[in-house]
Amino acid sequence: MAEKTELKTASVLAFERKLDPSDALFRAGIWERREQDGEWPEVPVREKSVRGTISNRLKTKDQDPAKLDAAIENPNLQTVDVAALPNDADTLMTHFTLKVLGNAGRPCACNNAAYEQKLQTLVQGYIDQEGFGTLAYRYAQNLANGRFLWRNRMGSEEVEVRVSRLEGGEPVESWTFSALDVPLRDFGAEGEAASGLEDLAEAIRQGLSGEKFVLLDVVAFARMGRGQEVFPSQELVLDRSRGDKSKTLYAVNGVAGIHSQKLGNAIRTIDTWYPTASEAASPGPIAVEPYGSVTTQGTAYRQPRQKVDFYSLLDNWGLKDKEPEQGQKHFVMATLIRGGVFGEKVD
């Protein structure tokens, strides 16, 4: 009788992302003319040179006071990128598309057939028990509340989000949300704020399950004030020798925009299942990441030593048949929907 082979994690294991946003581009106009969005001009990125002051923390220990005084008395000359609404426009329009792909949880590359079969059994069990309804609703709420606008949302008097499902390039379903009425911290809107959320979530669920092809067109209008600065993505410049600008903004053919990666991060900010999520000092929902990393805080909320990171949960579930609690199941599936390379390194 042949011995049972111990199941091991595949060394090659990769998943495609199933929520695939485009870049978002900025236009400007008047709030009352939202129906005439075809006439709205693009928001350009332009350079500005400024004369500032030295305000960063300096090393003062063992420093010559005269040299220190000279350092802080000199002006801080900077060239920066800036984007702003024109003086005759008070509203920022942000436009992107979101493709929702099927076969969620199925690897696009796996070099271990037995492991892939076990993984598919777990995924199918999750679909049979839970479906994608919980995750789809949270993704839908992050579209409805305009979380993807980031800083542009925080400085707005009013925000309206319009989501349409396209077929053949034409809208077949549409939903409109008053974004500031849809919660950012808690999932489960009520009253008028919830109107249309269930239907939008159902469309996303159908896309994730592969029942139909789902392409969403997302347009957000943020009333910020005439001539006000707007906030595209900021480029990470690793080689400072290539230029002397202290801030470089993202632009597509000169038009200000937001990276698709930043949009994706906002849409998948649904993880409220990490250990400290219920504490008053918690940041609320965080983006789905294998280790719960929030780089702006320098913190990982899913530490491997706590066995609540993605890899520990997946290995316990798939290799040791230790079924995680419901919330952690949602997290594991959301990480597979996020996509990435998750194979085990071979020594």
N, C-alpha and C positions, 0 to 999 in steps of 0.2 A: 504493500500500500504506500503510495507516494506521500511524502511529508507535506504538510500545508506550508506554503511559502508565506513568510511574514510580509504583510503589506507595508510598503514604504512610500513616502512622498516622492512624486516625480521630480527628477532633476531639471526637466524642462516643463514648465507649467505657465502658460500665459493666457490672459483673457483680454478681449477687446472691450473698450468702453461701450456701454449701451446707451448712454446719454451723451450725444455728440453735438455740442453747440458750435455755431459759427462765431467769428468775431462779431462784436457789436459796434456799430458806427453811430456817430452823433450828428444830429441836425438841430436847427434852432427855429423857433417860431413863436406865435402868440397862442396862449392857452385857449382862448375862445375859438380859435381856428383849427382845432385838432382834426376836424373832418377833412381839412385841406392839406393833409400831410405831404402830398406830392409836390407842393410848392415850397416846402421848407428847405432853406439852404443848408449846406454842410457846414459843420464847425471845424475850422482849420486849427492846426497846431502852429504856433509862431514863437519866435525867440524874443526874449526880453533880457536886457542887461540892467542889473540893479546894483546900487551902492548900499550895502548893508553894514552891519556892525559885527564884531567878533562876539559870539554869544555861546560858543561851545565850551565845555568844561576843559580847563587847562591844568597841566601839572604845575603846582606851585612850590612843591617841596624842593628845597636846595636850589631854587631858581634866583637869578640876579633880579632884584626888584626893578631895576632900570630897564632891563630887557623885557621883563614881563609887562611893565607899563607900556613900552613901545609896541609890544605885540597886540595888546587889546585896544590901543589908541588908533591903530591903522584901520582903514576901512576894509570891509570884506566885499570885494568886487566879484560879482557872479554873473554868468550867463545861464539862463534857465529857459526851458520850454514852458509855454502857458497856453491854455485853451479857455475861451470865454464866449458867452452868448453876446451877440451884437447888441448895441444900445436900443435897438427897436424890437428886441425879442425878449420874452420873459420865461420861455419854456424850452427845456431840453427834451428832444426826442431820441430815444435809444432803440435801435432796431437790430434784431438778430433772429436766426432760425435755430430750432432744436430738433434734431432727429432722434427718435426713440427706436432702438433696434431690438429685435427679438433674440431668442435663444439665450436669455440671460442665465448665467451660471454654467454655460458650456464652454470649455476651454477652446481657444483657437490653436493651441499647440500643447501637446502632452506626449511624453515619450514612455509612459507607463500605462498600458491598456487596463490592467487590473485596477490601478488607482483611479483612472478616468471613469471606469464603470462604477466604482464605489461612490465617487463624487457625484455622478449623475443620479445615483439612487438617492443620495442625500438631498440634492436639489429638487428632484421630483417629489420627494416626501414633503419638503418645505412648500412647494407649489400646491400640492394636494391639501395640506393642512392650513396654510396661511394665504396662499396666492400672493400676488404682488400688490394687493390693495393698500396695505399700510404704507409701504414705501412709495407707491404711486401718489397717495394723498399728500405725503410730505413733500415730494418733489413739486406737486401741483401748487401747494401752499407757498413754496419759495418762489414760484413764478408769480403768483397772485400778489404777494406782499412786496414785490420789487426788491428783494434782497440783493439781486444781481446788480443793482445800481450802486451799491456800496456807499461811498461818501456822498454821492449825488442825491441819494434818498434822504440822508440825514438833514440836509440843508434845504429841503423843499417844503413849500406851503401845502401843495396838493400833489398827489401822484396817482396817475391812472395807468393801469396795465391792460392791454388788449392782447388776447391770445386766440389765434385761429388755427384750426387744423386744415391743412392743405391737401387737396387731391388734384393732380394735373395742374398744379400752380394756382388753383382757385380755392378760396375758403369754402368749406362745407359745414363747419361748425365754428362758432365764435363765442368768446366769453369776455366780459369787461369787469374789472375789479377796481375798487377804490383801495389802493395799496396800503395806505396808512391806517386803514381800518382792519387789515388782516394781520394777526399777531406775528411777531418775529420770534418770540421766545417760547411760546406754547403752541402746540399743534392741535388743531380742532377749532376752527372759527365758528362763530354763531351769528344768527340773524342775517341781515342783508350782506354782511361781509362774506358769508359762506355760500352765497348764491353763485352757482356755477362751478364751485370747487369740486363737488362730487363728479360732475360730468367730465371736467378736465382730468381729474384723477383716473376716471374710467378709461379715457382715451390713452393716457400714459400706460395704464395697466395692460391694455390691449396691445400696445406696442412692445412692451417688455415680454409679454407672453407669446408674441409672434402671431397673434390672431389677425393683425392687419398692419400695413405699413403706416407709420405715424410720423408726419413732419409738421412741426408747430412753428408758426410765425408769431414772434413776440415783439410787441411795440409798447414802449413805456413813455409816458409824458410826465415830466417833473417840472412843476412851476417853481422856479428858483429866483426870479427877479431879473429885470432888464440889465443886461451887461454883466451879469454875475459870472464868476469863474466856475467852470465845470471841471470834472476830474476823470480824465481817461486813465488807462493803466500807465504805470511808470515803468520804463525799460530798466532792466538790470544791466549796467555797463560794467563789464569785468575788466576791460582794458582802458584805463583812464588816459593812456598816452594817445588814444585816437581822437581826443577832443578835450576841450576845457569846459564843457557845459556841466554844471553841477546837478541838473535834473533834465532827463530826456523822457518825453512822453511818447506813448505809442500812437502811431498814425498809419493809415492805409491810404497810399497815394495822397498824403497830406491831410487826410480827414481823421480827426481824433476818434479814438475807439477804445474798447476794452478787450483784452485778450480772451480768447475762447477758454483758456485754462482758468482764468479768474471767474468767468461765468459759471463754468462747471463746478468750481469750488463752492460758489454760492448756492447753486441748485442742490448739491449734495450735502449741505449743512443741515443734516437731519439726525445726527447721532446724539440722542439723549439717554443712551444706555450705558455710558461709561460710568465708572464707580462713583465719582463725586458729582454726578449731574444733578442730584437732588439737593445739594448743599446751596445755601443762600449765596455764597461767594462764587459759585460756578459761573462760567461764561455763557451758560445756556447751551443751545444746540451747537455742536462743532461739526466741521466737515468730516465726512467719512474718510478716514485714513487708517492704514494697518496698525499704526501705533498711536492713533489719536493725536497726532502732532498739530500744534497750533504755533506756527513759526513766529507770529507777531508777539506771542507771549513767552516764547522760548520754553514751552512746556509740552510734554507728551502725556496725555491723559489715559493712555492704555499701556501701562508698563508691562514688559514681559514677566517681571518678577511677580506680578499680580495675576498672571495667566488670563488676562482679559484682552490681550492684543490679538489681532487677526490670526496670526500663525498658531498661537497656542490653542485658540478656540477651534480652528479648522483641524489641527492635528488630533485634538482630543475627540472631536466629533467624527472625523473620518477614519482615523487609525485605531482609536481606543474605544470607539462606540460610546463615548461619554457625551450624551446629548445636551447641548447648552440650553439655558433658559430662553424663553421666547424672544426677549429683547436682543440677546446676543445672536440669535439666529437671524434676526432682521439685520443686524450689523454685518454679519458674515456675508449675507446675500447682497447687501448694499456695497460691500467692498468688491465682490465679484462683478457687480454692475459697473462700479468705478473703473475696473480693469487694471491691468498691471502684470508684471512678471513675478511669480510667486514660487518658483521652483526652489528645491533645497540644494544648497551648494554641495558639490561633491569634493571631498578632500583629495 
